[in-house]
Amino acid sequence: MNRFKKNSKLVGGVLLAFFLLHVSDALAKELRIAVASNFLLPLKALSKNFKESTGHNVVVISGSTGKLYAQIKQGAPFDILLAADSTRPELLEKEEIGVPGSRFTYAVGRLVLWSRNSKFPLTNDLQILNHKNFRYLAIANPRTAPYGKAAEQVLRKKGFWEQIQNRLVRGENISQTFQFVMTGNADIGFIALSQLRKNQGLGFSWIVPQEWHDPIQQQGILLKRAKTNKAARQFLNFIQSNRIQKQIQSYGYSFKL
C-alpha cells in the first residue's frame, strides 16, 4: 500500500513537471503586441497568418498611441509597440525601454474626411464646414492620437481650427472617431483610410492631400522585455517582409513617404 502511494506520488510529480514545462513553453511562444487603433483590423489578420506560419500566438492590445506609450512607461507587459507615429518609438528608444536598432516604419497612413450623410457633399476642400446644416466634426484627440494631430494641422492650415472649437467631437482614438460618425453623433469626421477599406461603399469620403499635414509615419519597435523573445524577433521579420508589406498596402497604407 505504501509502495503504491509512493509510486502514485512519483507519477504525479512527473506529470506535474511535464505540465509545467509545457505551460512554460506555451507562454514563451505568446507575443503581446500593443497597436494603434487604426491598425487593429490589419494586425488581427496578420496575426492569424503569423500563427499559421510559426505557431506563435499573438495577443493584441489596441488604443491611442499616446495612451499605449504611457502604459509602456508604467511597465505594461508588451513585447512590441506598433504606433501610429514615429515620435513615441523614438522616445522609447532614447529612454532605453525600446531595443536600440529595432525601430522601423511598417506603414504610412492617410487621413480621410468621411460622412455617412449625402446632404454633406465632400469636395476637394473643407468648405463643407461652412454648410448651414453642419453640426459636429469628429477628430481623434490630437494629444494622444497621431491621426487627430494630423486633423488639427489640416484645420489650422485651412483657417478653421479656432472657429470650429464648439463643434468638435474628440474621440479617444481613431476607432472611436469612426464610431461617432457611424452612429450619427457627428456629421463628418477625419478618420484613417484603412477604416474605409474595411467598409467600402459606406458613406462619402475625400482623401486629404498629404502635404496638408505632417506625414503619418507609423513605426514599430521591439520593447526591452522581449529582447530575447524569438517569437518577437520573428514577427519583426514577418511584418517587414515584401509579402506582408504588400498586404498592408491593400488596407489603405503606403510603405514609403
C-alpha positions in Angstrom: 0.0 0.0 0.0 2.8 2.4 0.9 4.7 1.5 -2.2 1.5 2.2 -4.2 1.3 5.7 -2.6 5.0 6.4 -3.3 4.6 5.4 -6.9 1.5 7.5 -7.2 3.3 10.5 -5.8 6.2 9.9 -8.2 4.0 9.6 -11.2 2.0 12.7 -10.1 5.3 14.6 -9.7 6.5 13.6 -13.1 3.1 14.6 -14.7 3.2 18.0 -12.9 6.7 18.7 -14.0 5.7 17.7 -17.6 2.7 20.0 -17.4 4.6 23.0 -16.0 7.3 22.5 -18.7 4.8 22.7 -21.5 2.9 25.6 -19.9 6.2 27.5 -19.7 6.9 26.6 -23.3 3.4 27.8 -24.4 3.9 31.1 -22.5 7.3 31.6 -24.2 5.5 31.5 -27.6 2.9 34.1 -26.7 3.5 37.5 -28.1 1.9 40.6 -26.7 1.6 43.5 -29.3 0.3 47.0 -28.4 -1.1 48.5 -31.6 -2.5 51.9 -32.5 -6.3 51.5 -33.1 -6.1 52.4 -36.8 -4.0 49.3 -37.4 -6.1 46.9 -35.3 -8.0 45.1 -38.0 -5.0 44.6 -40.3 -3.0 43.3 -37.3 -5.7 40.8 -36.4 -5.5 39.4 -39.9 -1.7 39.4 -39.9 -1.6 37.7 -36.5 -3.7 34.9 -37.8 -1.3 34.5 -40.7 1.7 34.6 -38.4 0.3 32.0 -36.1 -0.4 29.7 -39.1 3.2 30.2 -40.2 5.0 29.9 -36.9 2.7 28.5 -34.3 3.2 31.6 -32.1 0.0 33.1 -30.6 -0.4 36.8 -30.7 -2.3 38.8 -28.1 -3.3 42.2 -29.4 -3.9 45.3 -27.2 -5.1 48.4 -29.0 -5.6 52.1 -28.1 -4.3 55.5 -29.0 -0.6 55.7 -29.4 -0.2 58.2 -26.6 -2.0 56.0 -24.1 -0.1 52.9 -25.1 3.1 54.8 -24.7 2.1 55.9 -21.2 1.2 52.3 -20.3 4.5 51.0 -21.5 6.3 53.7 -19.4 4.3 52.4 -16.5 5.5 48.9 -17.0 2.7 47.3 -19.1 3.9 43.8 -20.3 4.0 44.4 -24.0 6.6 42.9 -26.3 6.2 45.1 -29.4 4.6 48.6 -30.0 3.1 49.3 -33.4 2.5 53.1 -33.1 0.7 55.5 -35.4 3.7 57.9 -35.3 7.5 57.8 -35.1 7.7 60.1 -32.1 6.8 57.6 -29.4 9.0 54.8 -30.8 11.9 57.3 -30.9 11.2 58.3 -27.3 11.1 54.6 -26.2 14.5 54.1 -27.9 16.0 57.1 -26.3 14.6 56.1 -22.9 16.1 52.6 -23.3 12.7 51.0 -23.0 12.8 50.1 -26.7 15.6 47.9 -28.1 18.2 50.1 -30.0 18.2 49.5 -33.7 14.8 47.7 -33.7 12.7 50.7 -34.7 11.2 50.6 -38.2 8.4 52.1 -40.4 5.8 49.5 -41.1 3.2 51.8 -42.8 2.4 55.4 -43.8 -1.2 56.3 -43.0 -3.6 58.5 -45.0 -6.2 60.9 -43.5 -9.7 60.9 -44.9 -12.7 63.2 -44.4 -15.8 61.0 -44.2 -19.6 61.3 -43.8 -22.4 58.8 -44.0 -24.9 61.5 -45.0 -25.4 62.5 -48.6 -26.5 66.1 -47.6 -22.9 66.8 -46.8 -21.1 66.8 -50.1 -17.3 66.3 -49.7 -15.3 68.2 -52.3 -11.6 68.9 -52.6 -11.5 71.4 -49.8 -13.1 72.0 -46.4 -16.0 74.2 -47.4 -18.3 71.6 -46.0 -17.5 73.1 -42.6 -19.4 76.2 -43.7 -22.5 74.2 -44.6 -25.6 75.6 -42.8 -26.8 72.2 -41.6 -23.4 71.0 -40.4 -23.4 70.4 -36.6 -20.4 68.3 -35.4 -17.0 67.3 -36.7 -15.3 64.3 -35.1 -11.5 64.0 -34.8 -9.3 61.8 -32.6 -7.7 63.5 -29.6 -4.6 65.4 -31.1 -2.7 65.0 -27.8 -2.7 61.2 -27.8 -3.7 60.1 -31.4 -1.4 61.0 -34.4 -4.4 61.0 -36.8 -6.0 63.6 -34.5 -2.8 65.6 -34.6 -2.9 65.5 -38.4 -6.5 66.6 -38.5 -5.7 69.6 -36.3 -2.9 70.5 -38.6 -5.3 70.4 -41.6 -7.8 72.6 -39.8 -5.2 75.1 -38.8 -3.7 75.2 -42.2 -7.1 76.0 -43.8 -8.1 78.5 -41.1 -10.9 76.5 -39.5 -9.4 75.5 -36.2 -10.5 78.4 -34.0 -14.0 78.8 -35.4 -14.9 75.1 -35.1 -13.9 74.5 -31.5 -17.5 74.5 -30.2 -18.5 71.9 -32.9 -15.6 69.5 -32.4 -16.2 66.0 -31.0 -13.0 64.4 -29.8 -12.6 60.6 -29.8 -10.2 58.9 -27.5 -8.7 57.2 -30.6 -9.4 56.9 -34.3 -11.7 53.9 -33.8 -14.0 56.0 -31.5 -13.9 58.8 -34.0 -15.2 56.4 -36.7 -18.0 55.3 -34.3 -19.0 58.9 -33.7 -19.7 59.4 -37.5 -21.1 55.9 -37.9 -23.7 56.4 -35.2 -24.6 59.9 -36.3 -23.2 61.6 -33.2 -21.0 63.6 -35.6 -22.0 64.7 -39.2 -18.5 64.2 -40.6 -15.1 63.1 -39.3 -11.4 62.8 -40.0 -10.6 59.1 -40.0 -8.0 56.7 -41.3 -8.2 55.5 -44.9 -7.7 51.9 -43.7 -11.0 52.1 -41.8 -12.9 52.8 -45.1 -11.1 50.0 -46.9 -12.8 47.7 -44.5 -16.2 49.5 -45.1 -16.1 50.1 -48.8 -19.1 51.9 -50.2 -20.2 53.2 -46.8 -20.9 56.9 -47.0 -18.9 59.6 -48.8 -15.2 60.3 -48.4 -12.4 62.5 -49.6 -8.7 61.7 -49.1 -6.9 64.7 -47.6 -3.8 65.8 -49.5 -0.7 64.6 -47.7 1.0 68.0 -47.9 -1.7 69.4 -45.7 -0.2 67.7 -42.6 2.9 66.1 -41.3 3.4 62.5 -42.7 1.7 59.8 -40.6 4.7 57.7 -40.4 3.7 54.6 -38.4 6.7 52.9 -36.7 7.1 49.8 -34.6 9.7 48.9 -32.0 10.8 45.9 -30.0 10.5 46.5 -26.3 13.3 45.7 -23.8 11.3 42.9 -22.0 11.2 41.0 -25.3 14.8 41.4 -26.3 15.5 37.7 -26.2 12.0 36.7 -27.3 12.4 34.7 -30.5 8.8 35.0 -31.4 9.0 38.8 -31.2 12.1 38.8 -33.5 10.3 36.5 -35.9 7.3 38.9 -36.0 9.5 41.9 -36.8 11.0 40.0 -39.8 7.5 38.8 -40.8 5.9 42.3 -40.8 8.8 43.8 -42.8 8.8 41.1 -45.5 7.8 42.1 -49.0 4.8 39.8 -49.0 3.3 41.3 -45.8 4.1 44.9 -46.9 2.0 44.4 -50.0 -0.8 43.0 -47.8 -0.6 46.1 -45.5 -0.8 48.4 -48.6 -4.1 46.7 -49.5 -5.6 48.1 -46.3 -5.0 51.7 -47.4 -1.5 52.3 -46.3 1.7 53.1 -48.2 5.1 51.9 -47.2 7.3 54.8 -48.2 6.8 58.5 -47.9 
